[in-house]
Amino acid sequence: MENNPPKIYWHNRGYLPHFEGGEIPQTVTFRLYGSLPKELLLKWKSELANGPKLQRNEELRNRVEDYLDNGVGPRWLADRRIAGMVARALAKFDGERYLLHA
């Protein structure tokens, strides 16, 4: 880890908020390619286009989370070769740029 700890703050690059917390544990969530079809996302955005922005965003987020919770789509990590590549990529900078807890 660096000798100069980063400042603790939130920032946003236009889509997801990011938290720079130094040594504060954080969770990283990502999804695999194909887990949410682009056509479905576009359909939902079209259906919600006329509603108030806050309600629209909340409803879209709920639909996406519900869909992803069903585990539909390709199961890339069931392939041990792919799972191994992902595990090695996540561990690559462990202890250098970040500390993995799990």
N, CA and C of each residue as an Amber inpcrd file, in Angstrom:
protein
   306
   0.8300000  -1.1820000   0.0000000   0.0000000   0.0000000   0.0000000
   0.8780000   1.2500000   0.0000000   0.3350000   2.3570000  -0.4620000
   1.0830000   3.6040000  -0.5160000   1.2920000   4.1740000   0.8810000
   2.3520000   4.9670000   1.0200000   2.6260000   5.6310000   2.2940000
   1.6740000   6.7840000   2.5500000   1.1770000   7.4040000   1.4950000
   0.2520000   8.5320000   1.6270000  -1.1670000   8.0240000   1.4620000
  -1.9230000   7.8930000   2.5600000  -3.2920000   7.3750000   2.4250000
  -4.1570000   8.3320000   1.6160000  -5.0580000   7.7790000   0.7810000
  -5.9390000   8.6400000  -0.0150000  -6.9440000   9.3580000   0.8750000
  -7.4160000  10.4890000   0.3670000  -8.4670000  11.2140000   1.0730000
  -9.7510000  10.3960000   1.0120000 -10.5770000  10.5440000   2.0240000
 -11.8590000   9.8330000   2.0550000 -12.9260000  10.7570000   1.4700000
 -13.5430000  10.3460000   0.3630000 -14.5630000  11.1720000  -0.2800000
 -15.3750000  10.3510000  -1.2740000 -16.5210000  10.9030000  -1.6710000
 -17.3820000  10.3300000  -2.7070000 -17.1780000  11.1320000  -3.9810000
 -17.2450000  10.4590000  -5.1210000 -17.2640000  11.1630000  -6.4020000
 -18.1070000  10.3650000  -7.3790000 -18.5260000  11.0180000  -8.4420000
 -19.4250000  10.4020000  -9.4110000 -18.9230000  10.7300000 -10.8040000
 -18.8320000   9.7000000 -11.6450000 -18.4010000   9.9090000 -13.0320000
 -19.5950000   9.8450000 -13.9790000 -20.7860000  10.0850000 -13.4550000
 -21.9610000  10.1480000 -14.3040000 -22.8300000   8.9100000 -14.3040000
 -22.4080000   7.8280000 -13.6550000 -23.2480000   6.6360000 -13.6380000
 -23.3190000   6.0300000 -12.2460000 -22.2350000   5.5520000 -11.6870000
 -22.2590000   4.9940000 -10.3350000 -21.4060000   5.8470000  -9.4110000
 -21.8800000   6.0990000  -8.1960000 -21.0300000   6.8410000  -7.2570000
 -19.8660000   5.9700000  -6.8040000 -18.7270000   6.5910000  -6.5520000
 -17.5260000   5.8920000  -6.1020000 -17.0940000   6.4660000  -4.7640000
 -16.6180000   5.5840000  -3.8940000 -16.1640000   5.9850000  -2.5740000
 -14.6860000   5.6810000  -2.4430000 -13.8980000   6.7100000  -2.1850000
 -12.4700000   6.5330000  -1.9200000 -12.3300000   6.5500000  -0.4120000
 -12.1140000   5.3850000   0.1730000 -12.1270000   5.2910000   1.6250000
 -10.8460000   4.8540000   2.2690000  -9.7410000   4.8820000   1.5320000
  -8.4890000   4.4660000   2.1330000  -8.5540000   3.0210000   2.5970000
  -8.3810000   2.7900000   3.8890000  -8.3540000   1.4380000   4.4500000
  -9.7400000   0.9310000   4.8490000 -10.7900000   1.6930000   4.5680000
 -12.1470000   1.2810000   4.9100000 -12.5710000   0.1560000   3.9640000
 -12.9980000  -0.9990000   4.5010000 -13.4150000  -2.1100000   3.6180000
 -14.5610000  -1.6940000   2.6920000 -14.4950000  -2.1600000   1.4550000
 -15.5190000  -1.8610000   0.4680000 -15.9110000  -3.1420000  -0.2560000
 -17.0860000  -3.1310000  -0.8180000 -17.5710000  -4.2450000  -1.6190000
 -17.5930000  -3.8130000  -3.0780000 -17.1390000  -4.6730000  -3.9370000
 -17.1840000  -4.4100000  -5.3750000 -18.1490000  -5.4030000  -5.9910000
 -19.0950000  -4.8930000  -6.7650000 -20.0760000  -5.7420000  -7.4280000
 -19.9570000  -5.5270000  -8.9300000 -19.9820000  -6.6080000  -9.6670000
 -19.9910000  -6.4980000 -11.1160000 -20.8300000  -7.6360000 -11.6740000
 -21.2130000  -7.4940000 -12.9250000 -21.9890000  -8.5620000 -13.5510000
 -21.2740000  -8.9970000 -14.8160000 -21.5750000 -10.1990000 -15.2290000
 -20.9080000 -10.7800000 -16.3800000 -21.6470000 -10.4530000 -17.6700000
 -20.8840000 -10.4130000 -18.7530000 -21.4480000 -10.1450000 -20.0660000
 -22.5880000 -11.1190000 -20.3540000 -23.6960000 -10.5730000 -20.8110000
 -24.8360000 -11.3990000 -21.1760000 -25.8320000 -11.6180000 -20.0500000
 -25.5090000 -11.1420000 -18.8490000 -26.4230000 -11.3700000 -17.7280000
 -27.6720000 -10.4950000 -17.8080000 -27.6030000  -9.4050000 -18.5610000
 -28.7610000  -8.5330000 -18.7690000 -28.7670000  -8.1250000 -20.2440000
 -29.6570000  -8.7020000 -21.0360000 -29.6790000  -8.3790000 -22.4670000
 -29.9230000  -6.8840000 -22.7180000 -29.1420000  -6.3190000 -23.6160000
 -29.2520000  -4.9000000 -23.9520000 -30.6650000  -4.5590000 -24.4440000
 -31.2550000  -5.4560000 -25.2180000 -32.5960000  -5.2140000 -25.7630000
 -33.6210000  -5.0580000 -24.6400000 -33.4780000  -5.8640000 -23.5850000
 -34.4080000  -5.7820000 -22.4580000 -34.2430000  -4.4630000 -21.7190000
 -33.0090000  -4.0520000 -21.5080000 -32.7450000  -2.7800000 -20.8390000
 -33.3230000  -1.6140000 -21.6440000 -33.1340000  -1.6360000 -22.9580000
 -33.6870000  -0.5810000 -23.8200000 -35.2110000  -0.5780000 -23.7810000
 -35.8240000  -1.7640000 -23.7480000 -37.2880000  -1.8780000 -23.6630000
 -37.7890000  -1.2390000 -22.3720000 -37.1470000  -1.5660000 -21.2520000
 -37.5610000  -0.9960000 -19.9690000 -37.3890000   0.5190000 -19.9530000
 -36.2900000   1.0050000 -20.4940000 -36.0730000   2.4620000 -20.5330000
 -37.1620000   3.1390000 -21.3540000 -37.5560000   2.5150000 -22.4420000
 -38.6140000   3.0620000 -23.2770000 -39.9500000   3.0790000 -22.5290000
 -40.2440000   1.9880000 -21.8360000 -41.4960000   1.9050000 -21.0710000
 -41.5690000   2.9630000 -19.9690000 -40.4300000   3.3090000 -19.4120000
 -40.4000000   4.2430000 -18.2790000 -40.0960000   5.6830000 -18.6750000
 -39.9260000   5.9290000 -19.9570000 -39.4380000   7.2270000 -20.4460000
 -40.2780000   8.4280000 -20.0220000 -41.5790000   8.2540000 -19.8150000
 -42.4410000   9.4050000 -19.5420000 -42.6240000   9.7210000 -18.0610000
 -42.1010000   8.9070000 -17.1900000 -42.2680000   9.1340000 -15.7550000
 -41.2670000  10.1260000 -15.1980000 -41.5150000  10.5900000 -13.9720000
 -40.5520000  11.4780000 -13.3070000 -39.1990000  10.7830000 -13.1600000
 -38.1130000  11.5460000 -13.3180000 -36.7690000  10.9640000 -13.3680000
 -36.4370000  10.0950000 -12.1580000 -36.7140000  10.5620000 -10.9460000
 -36.3700000   9.7850000  -9.7570000 -37.1290000   8.4630000  -9.7140000
 -38.4190000   8.5030000 -10.0110000 -39.2180000   7.2790000 -10.0310000
 -38.7670000   6.3520000 -11.1580000 -38.4420000   6.9420000 -12.3010000
 -37.9740000   6.1900000 -13.4610000 -36.6900000   5.4400000 -13.1120000
 -35.7510000   6.1390000 -12.5150000 -34.4730000   5.5230000 -12.1500000
 -34.6540000   4.4300000 -11.1080000 -35.5070000   4.6730000 -10.1280000
 -35.7430000   3.6680000  -9.0890000 -36.4100000   2.4220000  -9.6670000
 -37.4050000   2.6130000 -10.5300000 -38.0960000   1.4740000 -11.1380000
 -37.1490000   0.6830000 -12.0340000 -36.3310000   1.3780000 -12.8070000
 -35.3740000   0.6880000 -13.6650000 -34.3910000  -0.1240000 -12.8170000
 -33.8820000   0.4750000 -11.7620000 -32.9590000  -0.2180000 -10.8640000
 -33.6120000  -1.4650000 -10.2650000 -34.8730000  -1.3450000  -9.8540000
 -35.6030000  -2.4920000  -9.2970000 -35.7760000  -3.6040000 -10.3290000
 -36.1230000  -3.2360000 -11.5640000 -36.2920000  -4.2430000 -12.6140000
 -34.9720000  -4.9680000 -12.9020000 -33.8890000  -4.1910000 -12.9840000
 -32.5820000  -4.7850000 -13.2560000 -32.1940000  -5.7430000 -12.1340000
 -32.3260000  -5.3040000 -10.8880000 -31.9470000  -6.1490000  -9.7470000
 -32.8000000  -7.4200000  -9.6910000 -34.1000000  -7.2870000  -9.9200000
 -34.9790000  -8.4640000  -9.9260000 -34.5640000  -9.4550000 -11.0120000
 -34.2790000  -8.9330000 -12.1910000 -33.8750000  -9.7910000 -13.3020000
 -32.5610000 -10.5070000 -12.9810000 -31.5740000  -9.7500000 -12.4930000
 -30.2700000 -10.3410000 -12.1860000 -30.3660000 -11.3610000 -11.0580000
 -31.2690000 -11.1260000 -10.0940000 -31.4470000 -12.0700000  -8.9860000
 -31.9520000 -13.4260000  -9.4560000 -32.5930000 -13.4760000 -10.6230000
 -33.1030000 -14.7410000 -11.1610000 -32.0110000 -15.6050000 -11.7800000
 -30.8170000 -15.0420000 -11.9620000 -29.7000000 -15.8310000 -12.4820000
 -29.8850000 -16.3070000 -13.9100000 -30.5720000 -15.5240000 -14.7170000
 -30.8000000 -15.8720000 -16.1220000 -29.5560000 -15.4920000 -16.9280000
 -29.3020000 -16.2120000 -17.9910000 -28.1950000 -15.8440000 -18.8660000
 -27.0400000 -16.8170000 -18.7700000 -25.9710000 -16.4930000 -19.4790000
 -24.8050000 -17.3860000 -19.4990000 -24.2110000 -17.5630000 -18.0990000
 -23.6500000 -18.7430000 -17.8690000 -23.0240000 -19.0460000 -16.5770000
 -21.5120000 -19.1630000 -16.8010000 -20.8880000 -18.0330000 -17.1210000
 -19.4730000 -18.0180000 -17.4790000 -18.5790000 -18.6050000 -16.3900000
 -18.8820000 -18.3280000 -15.1430000 -18.0010000 -18.7750000 -14.0700000
 -18.1500000 -20.2550000 -13.7470000 -19.1020000 -20.9320000 -14.3560000
 -19.2080000 -22.3830000 -14.1980000 -18.0790000 -23.0880000 -14.9560000
 -17.4870000 -22.3990000 -15.9110000 -16.3310000 -22.9110000 -16.6430000
 -15.0900000 -22.6290000 -15.7910000 -14.4410000 -23.6810000 -15.3010000
 -13.2990000 -23.5300000 -14.3850000 -12.1690000 -22.6900000 -14.9850000
 -11.9820000 -22.7700000 -16.2940000 -10.9180000 -21.9690000 -16.9300000
 -11.2240000 -20.4840000 -16.8000000 -12.4710000 -20.1160000 -17.0800000
 -12.8630000 -18.7130000 -16.9860000 -12.8610000 -18.2660000 -15.5350000
 -13.3930000 -19.0880000 -14.6390000 -13.3950000 -18.7530000 -13.2130000
 -11.9680000 -18.5320000 -12.7170000 -11.0390000 -19.3540000 -13.1810000
  -9.6350000 -19.1930000 -12.7900000  -9.0420000 -17.8890000 -13.2800000
  -9.3620000 -17.5230000 -14.5210000  -8.8680000 -16.2390000 -15.0630000
  -9.3980000 -15.0730000 -14.2430000 -10.6760000 -15.1220000 -13.9060000
 -11.2780000 -14.0350000 -13.1170000 -10.6330000 -13.9760000 -11.7410000
 -10.4610000 -15.1260000 -11.0950000  -9.8490000 -15.1670000  -9.7590000
  -8.4300000 -14.6050000  -9.8000000  -7.6490000 -14.9840000 -10.8110000
  -6.2750000 -14.4640000 -10.9180000  -6.2690000 -12.9640000 -11.1730000
  -7.1940000 -12.4790000 -11.9970000  -7.2650000 -11.0380000 -12.2660000
  -7.6190000 -10.2600000 -11.0020000  -8.5680000 -10.7840000 -10.2240000
  -8.9480000 -10.1010000  -8.9840000  -7.8050000 -10.0930000  -7.9760000
  -6.9910000 -11.1290000  -7.9640000  -5.9050000 -11.2480000  -6.9850000
  -4.6110000 -10.5680000  -7.4410000  -4.5410000 -10.1590000  -8.6900000
  -3.2900000  -9.6530000  -9.2730000  -2.6100000  -8.5680000  -8.4440000
  -3.3370000  -7.5800000  -7.9820000  -2.7260000  -6.4720000  -7.2480000
  -3.0360000  -6.5140000  -5.7550000  -3.4740000  -7.6720000  -5.2750000
  -3.7410000  -7.8250000  -3.8380000  -2.4550000  -7.5520000  -3.0570000
  -2.5500000  -6.6670000  -2.0760000  -1.3940000  -6.2990000  -1.2730000
  -0.5770000  -5.1730000  -1.8600000  -0.8540000  -4.8170000  -3.1240000
  -0.1160000  -3.7380000  -3.7810000  -0.9940000  -2.5030000  -3.9450000
  -2.1570000  -2.6900000  -4.5770000  -3.0980000  -1.5840000  -4.7900000
  -4.3160000  -1.6870000  -3.8710000  -4.5540000  -2.8730000  -3.3640000
  -5.7010000  -3.1260000  -2.4780000  -5.4290000  -4.3870000  -1.6780000
  -6.2640000  -4.6100000  -0.6640000  -6.1830000  -5.8280000   0.1420000
  -7.4820000  -6.5790000   0.0000000  -7.4160000  -7.8070000  -0.4930000
  -8.6200000  -8.6260000  -0.6090000  -8.8980000  -9.3170000   0.7070000
 -10.1550000  -9.2830000   1.1130000 -10.5500000  -9.9930000   2.3280000
 -11.1660000 -11.3480000   1.9890000 -11.7510000 -11.4440000   0.8220000
 -12.3930000 -12.7030000   0.4130000 -12.3800000 -12.7930000  -1.1030000
